[in-house]
């Protein structure tokens, strides 16, 4: 489905509109009151948050394969994220220059000048959002961030989108028609490079969510003077400094994150490092954590996993069996059950897991931290740090030097809060420019 200026249109009509897209956008830019667009966005989001109810929307999430408990948490988070208070707080936190609201101009007298200089945040202009499909409604929230910063937003839907993004954006426009001219949604496949190039040509910046292949493809089609804002795939993990002295409760927090996110998010725990150089201790820890992970998975998902497609379940079973066969000839051990698996390796490499409750554990003594993690520059995101208080400050400093941008408990690895930086940066600030005037 394609959504242009609040109207659902067919593919053929959307293709015809590409020829005049630049002129349409120029007209919108010329006649836009950015303060009004931001205010209308705040109003529409706040009104939408009040319309979300457990009675209506909980069954929809459950029908999409989400468990009832998680569906309730997701709805509550979405309601909160869309409230005016939450969004205004984000604006104040992320665009703090010049007082408590980013649309207020402010003045500054430079120390080496006699006259004051005026400053103001202004939109980049036109954002092309190329969103990933691993998180429901991610395209919507990317567009909302563009609206909050006064930009015109062009969204290329991910192939996995099932119409949810268009439905929510259309409802936002119905609640506040003034923002309709600032939203263009095109249902183009990634193979339609010429159509996507036309969208890129009229954009001031491309916001791309995805892995290295997606980012590389965007760089090839973007003009040299088009800004690229990358939200690339990241990797997250846990670190247990002393596996013999960590509580089951703390380990359950890591297991909860793995089961709750299916290890599909950038903030999801892929595996656990232990801080001692003892392979036998690693095996003991892996066996212990497997029992915990299996218990948490069964509690959260039950005895079966109908929410995971049959093909994915078969693939994971084959991957676990392959690891089991290889363990007879290699220095690794596999602890598996119907619901999950934990694989203890002898190397220290940071890798993705098999996901869906299948994780790795490896050794990583403190002297090897920088050597093993620093090569993953700009790919590290969240780390759950489990250690005693005397070690915490020095370990935090070490992992921050390695490139980690967030340190939490296991339970909180994928939990958000108002003002949370994304991959070490504030998104709203990246979608704007700070201008100065005499």
ChimeraX attribute file (.defattr): number of C-alpha atoms within 10 A of each C-alpha:
attribute: neighborCount
match mode: 1-to-1
recipient: residues
	/A:1	18
	/A:2	21
	/A:3	22
	/A:4	18
	/A:5	17
	/A:6	24
	/A:7	13
	/A:8	16
	/A:9	15
	/A:10	13
	/A:11	14
	/A:12	8
	/A:13	11
	/A:14	21
	/A:15	14
	/A:16	10
	/A:17	13
	/A:18	14
	/A:19	11
	/A:20	10
	/A:21	17
	/A:22	16
	/A:23	12
	/A:24	13
	/A:25	18
	/A:26	13
	/A:27	12
	/A:28	14
	/A:29	17
	/A:30	8
	/A:31	9
	/A:32	18
	/A:33	11
	/A:34	19
	/A:35	15
	/A:36	13
	/A:37	23
	/A:38	20
	/A:39	17
	/A:40	21
	/A:41	28
	/A:42	23
	/A:43	18
	/A:44	22
	/A:45	23
	/A:46	22
	/A:47	18
	/A:48	18
	/A:49	20
	/A:50	12
	/A:51	12
	/A:52	15
	/A:53	13
	/A:54	14
	/A:55	8
	/A:56	10
	/A:57	15
	/A:58	21
	/A:59	13
	/A:60	13
	/A:61	18
	/A:62	16
	/A:63	12
	/A:64	10
	/A:65	14
	/A:66	18
	/A:67	16
	/A:68	14
	/A:69	11
	/A:70	16
	/A:71	20
	/A:72	18
	/A:73	12
	/A:74	15
	/A:75	18
	/A:76	15
	/A:77	15
	/A:78	16
	/A:79	20
	/A:80	18
	/A:81	20
	/A:82	22
	/A:83	20
	/A:84	19
	/A:85	12
	/A:86	17
	/A:87	22
	/A:88	17
	/A:89	16
	/A:90	21
	/A:91	20
	/A:92	16
	/A:93	18
	/A:94	20
	/A:95	23
	/A:96	13
	/A:97	17
	/A:98	18
	/A:99	12
	/A:100	14
	/A:101	18
	/A:102	22
	/A:103	18
	/A:104	13
	/A:105	16
	/A:106	16
	/A:107	15
	/A:108	12
	/A:109	11
	/A:110	10
	/A:111	8
	/A:112	6
	/A:113	8
	/A:114	8
	/A:115	12
	/A:116	14
	/A:117	14
	/A:118	15
	/A:119	18
	/A:120	18
	/A:121	22
	/A:122	19
	/A:123	22
	/A:124	20
	/A:125	20
	/A:126	24
	/A:127	30
	/A:128	27
	/A:129	27
	/A:130	24
	/A:131	25
	/A:132	24
	/A:133	17
	/A:134	15
	/A:135	13
	/A:136	14
	/A:137	19
	/A:138	17
	/A:139	25
	/A:140	20
	/A:141	16
	/A:142	20
	/A:143	27
	/A:144	23
	/A:145	18
	/A:146	30
	/A:147	26
	/A:148	23
	/A:149	30
	/A:150	28
	/A:151	27
	/A:152	28
	/A:153	24
	/A:154	26
	/A:155	27
	/A:156	23
	/A:157	26
	/A:158	22
	/A:159	13
	/A:160	11
	/A:161	20
	/A:162	13
	/A:163	13
	/A:164	13
	/A:165	22
	/A:166	25
	/A:167	14
	/A:168	14
	/A:169	23
	/A:170	21
	/A:171	16
	/A:172	23
	/A:173	22
	/A:174	15
	/A:175	19
	/A:176	20
	/A:177	17
	/A:178	16
	/A:179	24
	/A:180	21
	/A:181	20
	/A:182	26
	/A:183	23
	/A:184	24
	/A:185	26
	/A:186	23
	/A:187	19
	/A:188	20
	/A:189	13
	/A:190	16
	/A:191	8
	/A:192	9
	/A:193	14
	/A:194	11
	/A:195	15
	/A:196	20
	/A:197	16
	/A:198	16
	/A:199	24
	/A:200	22
	/A:201	17
	/A:202	19
	/A:203	25
	/A:204	20
	/A:205	22
	/A:206	26
	/A:207	24
	/A:208	22
	/A:209	23
	/A:210	19
	/A:211	14
	/A:212	12
	/A:213	10
	/A:214	18
	/A:215	20
	/A:216	11
	/A:217	12
	/A:218	21
	/A:219	16
	/A:220	10
	/A:221	15
	/A:222	20
	/A:223	15
	/A:224	9
	/A:225	10
	/A:226	15
	/A:227	16
	/A:228	19
	/A:229	18
	/A:230	17
	/A:231	17
	/A:232	19
	/A:233	20
	/A:234	19
	/A:235	26
	/A:236	28
	/A:237	28
	/A:238	25
	/A:239	23
	/A:240	22
	/A:241	23
	/A:242	14
	/A:243	22
	/A:244	12
	/A:245	11
	/A:246	14
	/A:247	10
	/A:248	11
	/A:249	12
	/A:250	17
	/A:251	22
	/A:252	18
	/A:253	19
	/A:254	29
	/A:255	24
	/A:256	24
	/A:257	24
	/A:258	30
	/A:259	25
	/A:260	22
	/A:261	20
	/A:262	18
	/A:263	25
	/A:264	20
	/A:265	17
	/A:266	22
	/A:267	26
	/A:268	29
	/A:269	32
	/A:270	29
	/A:271	27
	/A:272	27
	/A:273	22
	/A:274	23
	/A:275	21
	/A:276	17
	/A:277	13
	/A:278	14
	/A:279	17
	/A:280	10
	/A:281	16
	/A:282	25
	/A:283	22
	/A:284	13
	/A:285	18
	/A:286	26
	/A:287	19
	/A:288	16
	/A:289	23
	/A:290	23
	/A:291	17
	/A:292	20
	/A:293	27
	/A:294	21
	/A:295	16
	/A:296	24
	/A:297	22
	/A:298	17
	/A:299	12
	/A:300	15
	/A:301	16
	/A:302	12
	/A:303	11
	/A:304	10
	/A:305	16
	/A:306	11
	/A:307	14
	/A:308	13
	/A:309	11
	/A:310	10
	/A:311	9
	/A:312	11
	/A:313	15
	/A:314	12
	/A:315	13
	/A:316	18
	/A:317	15
	/A:318	12
	/A:319	13
	/A:320	22
	/A:321	14
	/A:322	11
	/A:323	15
	/A:324	18
	/A:325	12
	/A:326	14
	/A:327	16
	/A:328	10
	/A:329	8
	/A:330	12
	/A:331	12
	/A:332	19
	/A:333	21
	/A:334	22
	/A:335	19
	/A:336	19
	/A:337	13
	/A:338	11
	/A:339	19
	/A:340	24
	/A:341	27
	/A:342	30
	/A:343	24
	/A:344	27
	/A:345	21
	/A:346	16
	/A:347	13
	/A:348	16
	/A:349	13
	/A:350	21
	/A:351	12
	/A:352	17
	/A:353	19
	/A:354	20
	/A:355	21
	/A:356	23
	/A:357	26
	/A:358	25
	/A:359	25
	/A:360	23
	/A:361	26
	/A:362	28
	/A:363	25
	/A:364	25
	/A:365	15
	/A:366	16
	/A:367	10
	/A:368	12
	/A:369	17
	/A:370	17
	/A:371	11
	/A:372	14
	/A:373	20
	/A:374	16
	/A:375	13
	/A:376	16
	/A:377	10
	/A:378	17
	/A:379	18
	/A:380	26
	/A:381	22
	/A:382	27
	/A:383	27
	/A:384	24
	/A:385	22
	/A:386	25
	/A:387	17
	/A:388	13
	/A:389	8
	/A:390	8
	/A:391	11
	/A:392	14
	/A:393	10
	/A:394	11
	/A:395	18
	/A:396	16
	/A:397	11
	/A:398	16
	/A:399	22
	/A:400	16
	/A:401	14
	/A:402	20
	/A:403	20
	/A:404	26
	/A:405	20
	/A:406	21
	/A:407	18
	/A:408	15
	/A:409	18
	/A:410	28
	/A:411	19
	/A:412	18
	/A:413	27
	/A:414	20
	/A:415	13
	/A:416	12
	/A:417	11
	/A:418	12
	/A:419	15
	/A:420	16
	/A:421	15
	/A:422	13
	/A:423	21
	/A:424	14
	/A:425	12
	/A:426	16
	/A:427	20
	/A:428	19
	/A:429	18
	/A:430	17
	/A:431	26
	/A:432	19
	/A:433	14
	/A:434	13
	/A:435	11
	/A:436	14
	/A:437	9
	/A:438	8
